[in-house]
Amino acid sequence: MNHSFQPARRHVLAAAGALMLSTFSGAALAQDSYPSKPITIIVPYAPGGQGDVFARLIGERLGTALKQPVIVDNRPGASGALGTRIAARAKGDGYTLLLGQTGEMAVNQFVVKELGYDPLKDFKPVVLVGDAPLVMAVPANSKYKTLQDLVKAAQVKPEAVAYASSGTATPGHLAAAALALGVKSSMVHVPYKGAGQAMTDLLGGQVDFFFSSASAVMGYVTSNRLRALAVSTPKRMPTLPNVPTVAESGVPDFSFSLWGGVFAPAETPDAIVTRLNAEINKILAEPAIRGRLESDGSAVRQNTPAEFADFVKRDAAKYQGLVKATGIQAD
């Protein structure tokens, strides 16, 4: 062996080692200095909805924990797709996050032809914030006193039972379609441009029922302007203990929810995702935050990015099967 190159080789290896150490130190320094400027959480819907509530509940406390302002930026449009596209194209540096929900992260990929983003490839799940039931509500003076009453009427005369949704292919529409499949009937779908219009017509008796988010419907139920027939999750809501689940009412394995969580653009470093997950989990464990979320039926649980990713994949697979069975597509 020619040993004349050994000193040079040692010099090259030493230089390479120094470069690697410098690179790792630089990355560590960048992560240690995060965040050094305000963070934006994009909510792809107008203020006041469930995702907006989630973002604002955690945003202020997250800002305190990270010692930087956290700004909630509402970007409504295209059933959540507009704001989600903006978040997907943002730099993956931890300064732009998305409060993504059931529709834009689990449903839309199967019902919208040109979505403009890929929920799995364009984002890293950070943490699940809340997972709330849909409440099947009817007008207070409805002749349907139970879910069984409504189902029997639909089985006899499907065109006589009409339900509202906040838009075609939204989670509430798909839940109602799944109910119709489960009871081997059909009902008349009346889509609206948003939950507000749907709720107005439900209160006025123009439609028979509406699968609404718990947060939107609870005030009307407690004030006796609407009556809750069932909840969409396998377990009853603690705040509506006398309202049965759809599964209890004769549709086995019926399970739908409106969930929301924090996502980061795909190129975001894992160290930043891990830190955000830890900080938000601490916030969700605070009694005041937990109580506020649970009042709307949101099941709050500690979760890792990997657990949240698995949750999203399972929910997406469920909707994929339902869309295939019903043929529903967005307008």
SVG drawing of the C-alpha trace seen along z (x, -y; Angstrom):
<svg xmlns="http://www.w3.org/2000/svg" viewBox="-96 -39 101 41">
<polyline fill="none" stroke="black" stroke-width="0.4" points="0.0,0.0 1.2,-3.5 1.2,-5.5 2.2,-8.8 -1.5,-9.8 -2.3,-9.1 -1.7,-12.7 -3.6,-14.2 -6.5,-11.7 -6.5,-12.6 -6.6,-16.2 -9.6,-15.7 -11.5,-13.6 -10.8,-16.2 -12.1,-18.9 -15.2,-16.9 -15.8,-16.2 -15.5,-19.9 -18.0,-20.8 -20.5,-18.2 -20.1,-19.5 -20.6,-23.1 -23.7,-22.0 -25.3,-20.2 -24.4,-23.1 -26.0,-25.5 -29.2,-23.4 -29.3,-23.1 -28.8,-26.8 -31.7,-27.5 -34.0,-25.1 -32.9,-26.6 -33.7,-30.1 -37.2,-29.1 -39.3,-31.1 -37.7,-34.4 -40.7,-36.1 -44.5,-35.9 -46.2,-32.7 -49.4,-32.6 -52.1,-30.0 -54.2,-29.9 -57.8,-29.0 -59.4,-28.2 -62.9,-29.4 -64.5,-32.6 -64.3,-33.6 -66.7,-31.9 -66.5,-28.4 -65.1,-25.4 -61.6,-25.7 -61.5,-29.4 -62.4,-28.6 -59.7,-26.0 -57.1,-28.3 -57.9,-31.2 -58.1,-29.0 -54.6,-27.7 -53.1,-30.7 -52.8,-33.2 -51.4,-30.6 -49.0,-29.3 -47.7,-32.8 -47.1,-33.2 -45.3,-29.8 -43.1,-30.6 -42.6,-34.3 -43.8,-35.4 -47.2,-36.6 -49.4,-34.0 -51.7,-35.5 -54.9,-33.7 -55.4,-34.4 -58.8,-33.5 -58.7,-32.6 -62.2,-31.3 -63.2,-30.0 -63.7,-26.8 -64.8,-24.7 -61.5,-25.2 -59.3,-24.6 -58.3,-28.2 -56.6,-28.7 -55.2,-25.2 -53.5,-25.8 -51.9,-28.9 -50.6,-26.9 -49.4,-24.1 -47.2,-26.6 -45.8,-28.4 -42.2,-28.0 -41.6,-25.0 -39.9,-26.9 -42.5,-26.7 -43.8,-30.2 -46.9,-29.3 -49.3,-26.6 -52.7,-25.4 -55.7,-24.6 -57.0,-21.8 -60.3,-20.1 -62.2,-17.0 -63.3,-18.5 -60.1,-19.8 -57.8,-17.1 -59.9,-13.9 -62.9,-14.5 -62.1,-17.0 -59.4,-14.9 -62.1,-12.4 -64.8,-14.8 -62.9,-17.7 -61.2,-17.0 -58.6,-19.8 -57.9,-20.4 -54.6,-22.1 -52.9,-20.4 -52.3,-16.9 -53.2,-16.5 -50.7,-13.6 -47.8,-14.9 -48.0,-18.6 -48.4,-18.6 -47.0,-17.2 -49.6,-16.6 -48.6,-18.3 -51.3,-17.7 -55.0,-16.9 -56.8,-19.8 -60.4,-18.6 -62.7,-15.9 -66.4,-16.8 -69.6,-15.0 -72.1,-16.2 -75.5,-16.7 -78.6,-15.7 -81.0,-18.4 -84.7,-19.0 -86.9,-22.0 -88.3,-22.2 -91.9,-21.5 -90.9,-18.7 -93.2,-15.7 -90.1,-13.5 -89.5,-12.8 -86.8,-10.2 -84.4,-9.2 -86.5,-6.0 -89.6,-8.2 -87.7,-10.0 -86.2,-6.8 -89.7,-5.2 -91.1,-8.2 -88.2,-8.2 -88.6,-4.5 -92.2,-5.0 -91.9,-8.2 -88.3,-9.2 -89.2,-12.5 -91.1,-13.7 -87.9,-13.9 -85.5,-16.7 -82.2,-17.5 -79.9,-20.5 -76.1,-20.7 -73.6,-23.5 -72.7,-22.4 -72.5,-19.4 -69.8,-16.8 -69.3,-18.5 -69.0,-16.2 -72.6,-16.9 -73.9,-15.9 -71.8,-12.8 -73.0,-11.8 -76.7,-12.2 -75.9,-10.2 -74.3,-7.5 -77.5,-7.4 -79.6,-7.0 -77.4,-4.1 -77.5,-2.5 -81.3,-2.5 -81.7,-1.5 -83.6,-4.6 -83.1,-7.9 -83.9,-11.5 -83.9,-14.9 -80.6,-16.8 -80.9,-20.6 -77.4,-22.1 -76.7,-25.6 -73.8,-28.0 -72.7,-27.7 -74.0,-26.5 -75.6,-29.8 -78.2,-29.6 -78.8,-26.0 -79.5,-26.7 -81.8,-29.6 -84.0,-27.3 -83.9,-24.5 -85.1,-26.9 -87.9,-28.0 -89.0,-24.4 -88.1,-24.5 -86.0,-21.4 -86.5,-18.4 -83.0,-17.9 -79.4,-19.0 -76.2,-17.3 -74.6,-20.4 -71.3,-20.9 -72.0,-20.7 -70.6,-24.2 -73.1,-25.7 -76.2,-23.9 -75.8,-23.8 -77.2,-27.2 -80.3,-26.5 -80.8,-23.1 -80.3,-24.5 -82.7,-27.4 -85.3,-24.8 -85.4,-26.3 -84.1,-23.0 -84.2,-19.4 -81.3,-17.0 -82.3,-13.6 -78.9,-11.9 -75.2,-12.4 -72.9,-11.0 -70.1,-9.6 -70.0,-6.1 -70.3,-7.7 -72.8,-10.2 -71.9,-13.8 -71.4,-14.6 -73.3,-17.9 -76.2,-16.0 -76.3,-12.8 -79.9,-12.0 -79.4,-12.2 -78.6,-8.8 -76.0,-8.1 -77.0,-7.2 -75.6,-3.8 -77.7,-3.3 -80.7,-4.3 -80.4,-1.5 -77.5,-2.2 -74.6,0.0 -71.0,-1.3 -72.2,-4.8 -69.3,-7.2 -68.7,-10.7 -67.1,-13.7 -65.8,-17.1 -62.1,-17.3 -59.5,-20.0 -55.8,-20.0 -52.6,-21.8 -50.6,-21.0 -47.3,-22.3 -46.0,-22.5 -44.2,-19.3 -40.6,-20.7 -40.9,-21.8 -38.1,-20.3 -39.2,-17.4 -37.6,-19.2 -40.0,-22.2 -43.0,-19.9 -42.0,-18.0 -41.7,-21.2 -45.1,-22.6 -46.7,-19.3 -45.4,-19.4 -46.4,-23.0 -49.9,-22.6 -50.4,-19.4 -49.6,-21.3 -52.1,-24.0 -54.8,-21.3 -54.2,-19.9 -55.0,-23.3 -58.3,-23.0 -59.8,-26.2 -59.0,-25.0 -60.1,-21.5 -63.4,-22.7 -64.1,-25.1 -63.5,-22.3 -65.4,-19.7 -68.4,-22.0 -68.8,-21.6 -68.2,-17.8 -64.7,-18.0 -62.8,-14.9 -59.4,-16.3 -56.5,-13.8 -52.8,-14.0 -51.4,-12.8 -48.1,-12.7 -47.6,-13.7 -47.5,-10.0 -50.7,-9.3 -52.4,-12.3 -51.1,-11.2 -52.6,-7.7 -55.9,-9.3 -56.1,-11.4 -55.3,-8.4 -58.1,-6.3 -60.6,-9.0 -59.7,-9.6 -60.1,-5.9 -63.6,-6.0 -64.7,-8.9 -63.1,-7.4 -65.3,-4.3 -68.4,-6.4 -67.8,-8.6 -67.4,-5.4 -70.6,-4.0 -72.7,-7.1 -71.0,-8.7 -71.1,-12.1 -68.9,-14.8 -68.5,-18.5 -70.4,-21.0"/>
</svg>
